[in-house]
Amino acid sequence: MGTARGTSTWRSDIAFALLAALLLLALNAQAGFPQLANPAGDNDSLLQLVEVRDLMAGQGWFDLHQYRMGLEGGFVMHWSRLLDAPLALAILAVSALTGSRALAEQIVQIAWPALQFWLAAFFIMRAARAFAGAHAVLPAVVVGGAALYYIGIFSPGSLDHHNVQLVLTLASLALLLEAPTHRPAALVAGICATLTLAIGMESAPYAGTLGAVVALLFLGNGAGERLIARDFGLGVAAVAALVFAITVPVSSWGQAQCDTFSIVQFALAALAGAGLAVVASWKAANATLVRRLISLGLLAAVLALVVVFLFPQCLAAPYARLDPRLQQMWLGHIEEAQSIFQLVFDDPARAVARFATPLVAIIVMALHFSHGGWRRQDSLVGALLVAAFLVSAWEVRGSTFSIAFAVIPLSAWIAKWRQRAETSPSGGSVLRMAAAWLISVNAIWSGAADAASSAFEIGAPPRDASIDSPCNSRGSFAALGRMAPTTVLAISNLGSPILAFTGHRVFAGPYHRNVAGNLLALDALLGSTADAKAVIESHHVGLVALCRGNPESRLLAASAPGGFLAGLVHGSVPEWLEPVAETRGAPLELYRVRSSG
């Protein structure tokens, strides 16, 4: 009976999540999938597509060079082939059916984010059901669907790793919530937590938080959590070994990399997972609270010693070793890398939209804790939500996760007031239920913040949406794509679209490993005309691309008013450059390097 009921709930949750995904797909289809023509500066998704194309064109599985970006020979990217593989297989399969590689790419760019949206909505619903019962499922699909739509990582064309990482983290959370009643759930949760870590280090705080909570729950309730801890640890250790073997070449097994899956992450994940499984399986180590405390404490100490003595470089901040010029001119102006304090100062409306619902969810959970009703489920959801909120306070990109995690306690809050309104109908209970709905929907906060921000903008000139001033659309690169492949000097914001939409190569791109290429581009763009000419001649540059309306162009021009880029912006073209006539007055202006220059 229980198994049949569980199967029924899974089917209904899958159907509801699929309905939400199809609704989103229909809305995008009605609009004509505008994101495919205008990626709106989604550099990561564009470069992900480039890497998938390179893999399909024969670039080696272990060869992560991006040869068309940076100095001659390119640079090694820190992304994982674990995402390239399914995307490449999907494009090849659709190409075989349609006979068109270009059409196959478009179909996958639509279907892949829609699939991730479906899975994310499903796991949010499963987590809400396990957290607060069946009454929380409807709020979860409504509030969750709105939240996932708002954060933007499930839009058509979104191929980068953030949506997959969020799906895997939500899956791990939902499975751990269900683990007491579903035996295999903890093992699969460990697998998902390790996969999200293997795909990108941004999710390390969330995978680590889940692992720590599993260990602490086992510490407090040895008998009830022993099998869950054991299976979770086994999943983590096994997948860490598998990922290390299939994504890291033997020649690099001893190389420590802090920003991608390497011997560092393998050693820590395998040691933590295997150690937790051993402690949970060995009665002498887990028979009493004191023994569990000693065993888990020793495991934590060993992990700390491994990091401190074997990989101390990974204790530094992720961008601590980045060149100071790049920190000042590039990293400090990337929106997703800003702190909450910088965002509040620069864009208070966006700060409200990004932090309101996670903060409300934390307050709701804190009030629940103050009334003495803390449960196992609260530990998992609360720890993950707080961890994501702290990450987002440091870097705004963390709000992508905190907004999604906040849906679970907010759905429970709505469900509570819905039940009260049904059992004790009154004007007050209905108003409280309505308020809970409104407060929980992220889009409400976003709309209110935008309206308030617009009210204070006096005399702001209207923006013509038909003009692609920041050069975000595919159409802006059409003329460049028709030209014979060469090296293009351009700002870093244009690096990924130039690679995706043309056959050219570039120096700069918004990636922290491309230090030499980004510095060279800065030397040319911020330096004098003579400095730019020296770079262009020594590195065989054939074209210079200028996008006056791009924020990076404005920033660099203002930083060096007498520099080469500022001169181009103000119409001062050196004699060794020839304007390409068909791009004159276009959002993306091109200048051909004269052969005599």
C-alpha positions, -999 to +999 in steps of 0.1 A: +000+000+000+028+024+010+048+015-021+018+021-044+011+054-027+047+064-031+047+055-068+015+076-072+030+107-056+061+103-078+039+102-109+018+132-099+049+152-091+065+143-124+033+153-142+030+187-124+067+195-130+063+185-167+033+208-169+053+237-155+081+230-179+058+228-209+042+261-198+076+278-198+084+262-231+051+275-246+058+310-234+092+310-249+079+295-282+052+322-284+079+348-281+100+331-308+128+319-285+144+354-285+173+342-264+187+322-292+192+353-314+201+375-284+220+356-257+221+389-237+258+385-226+255+348-216+292+343-223+294+310-204+267+293-224+282+305-257+317+292-247+301+259-235+286+255-270+321+262-285+336+235-263+310+210-274+316+218-310+354+214-305+348+180-289+326+169-318+352+181-342+378+157-327+394+176-299+406+151-273+385+142-243+413+152-219+423+182-239+405+212-223+424+239-242+404+267-257+427+272-287+409+302-302+411+324-270+442+338-253+477+339-267+488+316-295+481+280-284+452+291-262+447+283-225+433+254-205+397+258-193+386+246-159+353+232-170+343+196-170+338+172-199+309+157-178+287+184-193+302+185-228+295+148-233+257+147-230+253+180-250+275+166-278+256+133-278+223+151-279+234+173-308+248+143-328+216+124-322+193+152-333+216+159-363+212+123-374+174+128-373+172+162-389+202+161-412+212+196-400+239+204-374+227+240-371+191+229-365+202+203-340+221+229-320+190+251-318+168+222-308+193+212-280+196+248-269+159+248-263+154+212-250+183+210-226+173+240-204+137+229-205+147+194-193+168+209-165+138+231-155+115+201-154+140+182-132+145+212-109+108+217-104+103+180-098+130+179-071+117+211-054+082+194-053+097+162-038+117+182-013+086+202-003+065+171+000+091+154+023+095+187+042+059+196+049+035+171+034+012+170+004-003+204+011+031+220+002+033+205-033+010+231-050+028+261-035+061+244-045+052+241-081+038+276-083+064+295-063+092+272-074+083+276-111+082+314-107+116+313-089+133+291-114+120+313-143+132+344-125+168+333-119+172+329-157+195+299-159+168+278-175+161+301-205+166+287-240+203+288-249+214+283-213+239+255-217+264+264-190+268+243-158+248+263-133+214+248-141+228+213-140+245+220-107+213+234-092+194+203-103+219+179-088+220+198-055+182+198-053+181+161-062+206+154-034+186+174-009+152+158-019+167+123-017+182+129+017+148+142+030+133+109+017+161+087+028+145+074+061+117+058+040+135+050+008+165+028+012+185+037-020+179+074-017+210+082+004+233+064-020+219+083-050+221+116-029+258+110-024+263+104-061+244+136-070+264+157-045+297+145-059+286+150-095+276+186-088+311+192-073+328+175-102+310+197-127+321+229-110+336+242-078+309+268-073+287+240-058+314+229-033+298+248-004+265+230-010+279+195-014+300+201+017+271+214+037+250+183+028+278+160+038+284+178+071+247+177+080+245+139+072+275+134+095+259+156+123+226+138+120+244+105+123+263+119+153+230+128+171+210+097+161+233+068+155+207+041+151+183+061+129+209+077+106+236+050+104+225+034+071+219+068+056+254+080+065+269+048+053+252+048+019+257+086+014+294+081+021+297+052-003+280+072-031+304+101-025+336+080-025+326+057-054+317+086-078+347+106-067+370+078-078+350+073-111+350+109-120+387+112-113+395+083-135+374+094-165+380+131-165+417+135-153+445+121-175+470+098-158+497+124-166+478+149-144+469+127-115+494+143-092+486+179-103+466+199-077+440+223-092+418+243-069+393+254-095+384+221-111+381+184-101+416+171-095+436+152-070+426+178-043+388+172-047+392+135-053+413+130-022+390+150+001+357+135-013+370+099-013+385+103+021+354+120+036+329+095+019+349+064+027+356+075+062+320+083+069+310+049+055+336+031+077+325+049+108+288+042+101+296+005+094+320-002+122+301-008+154+332-002+176+333+033+162+296+042+164+281+023+193+277+054+215+275+091+211+310+096+225+325+070+201+307+087+171+320+121+183+356+108+185+354+089+152+339+118+132+361+143+150+392+123+139+379+121+103+374+159+103+409+164+117+424+142+090+406+161+063+418+194+077+454+181+079+453+169+043+442+203+031+466+223+053+497+202+046+491+188+011+470+215-006+475+247+013+471+268-019+434+259-020+428+277+013+432+310-004+403+329-019+394+317-054+408+348-071+435+357-046+463+350-071+446+369-100+467+397-114+458+430-096+450+447-130+425+420-138+410+422-103+405+460-108+394+462-144+376+429-148+366+409-117+355+440-098+329+447-125+314+412-130+279+414-116+277+378-104+310+382-085+298+413-065+291+411-028+258+420-012+272+453+001+284+463-033+251+453-049+231+473-023+252+503-031+252+500-069+217+485-076+194+483-045+165+471-066+184+441-078+196+434-043+160+433-031+150+409-059+179+386-052+178+385-014+142+391-003+127+356-005+158+337+009+158+362+038+121+357+044+126+319+043+154+321+069+132+342+091+103+317+088+127+288+097+141+308+126+106+314+140+099+277+136+131+269+155+122+293+183+089+275+189+108+243+196+097+223+166+130+215+149+132+183+129+156+163+108+142+179+077+147+214+091+184+206+096+190+197+060+169+225+044+180+251+069+217+244+067+216+244+029+196+276+027+219+295+052+250+282+034+236+295+000+226+328+016+261+333+030+277+325-004+254+349-021+263+376+004+299+371-007+292+366-044+258+374-059+259+342-080+250+322-049+216+338-049+207+314-078+208+286-053+194+304-023+163+316-042+156+280-052+163+266-017+140+292-002+110+278-021+109+247+002+103+265+036+081+291+019+059+264+004+055+249+039+046+284+052+019+288+025+006+253+031+002+261+068-019+291+062-039+274+034-048+246+059-058+272+085-079+291+060-097+258+051-102+246+086-110+279+102-122+302+075-121+339+084-111+372+068-079+372+088-068+337+079-075+343+042-055+376+043-026+358+060-027+331+034-028+357+006+001+376+022+021+344+024+016+337-013+026+372-023+056+374+000+069+341-012+069+348-050+102+362-060+088+380-091+066+401-068+097+415-050+115+420-083+086+439-098+081+461-067+118+468-066+120+477-103+089+499-099+104+517-069+137+521-087+120+536-118+101+560-097+133+576-086+148+578-120+141+613-132+146+623-168+162+589-179+161+587-217+140+559-231+160+530-245+154+518-280+152+480-275+157+474-313+193+487-311+218+462-299+240+487-282+259+462-260+264+438-290+247+409-273+228+395-303+239+371-330+230+396-357+256+421-346+283+395-355+270+387-390+294+409-408+324+396-388+313+360-394+315+365-432+352+375-431+381+352-434+393+338-400+419+359-383+428+372-348+404+399-335+413+425-309+382+431-288+371+436-252+366+404-230+328+407-232+329+400-269+353+370-267+328+342-263+303+355-289+330+360-314+341+323-309+305+311-311+292+331-340+324+333-362+355+314-371+379+340-356+401+338-325+404+364-298+428+374-269+403+382-242+375+364-225+359+367-190+377+336-176+402+337-147+426+312-163+431+334-194+454+357-176+480+363-204+454+369-231+433+393-210+464+413-199+476+415-235+442+429-246+443+454-218+478+465-228+465+472-263+432+488-255+443+509-226+478+518-240+487+544-265+481+540-302+518+529-305+513+503-278+482+489-296+501+488-330+530+469-314+506+443-300+487+440-333+519+436-353+536+411-330+505+389-327+493+391-363+459+407-355+438+412-386+407+430-372+398+453-344+362+452-331+346+481-313+313+480-295+307+515-281+276+507-261+291+478-242+296+486-205+332+472-207+340+496-235+328+525-216+347+515-185+380+510-203+376+542-223+369+562-190+398+545-173+423+555-200+410+586-218+441+589-238+443+552-247+438+534-280+402+522-272+391+557-260+404+572-293+384+548-314+353+555-293+357+592-300+364+587-337+402+589-338+412+561-361+450+556-367+462+555-403+471+518-400+434+509-395+408+508-422+371+510-412+350+482-427+324+502-446+295+478-441+298+481-403+300+519-401+274+530-376+265+494-366+265+483-330+297+463-337+322+484-357+351+466-374+385+480-384+408+461-408+445+463-401+461+477-433+488+454-447+513+483-448+507+487-410 
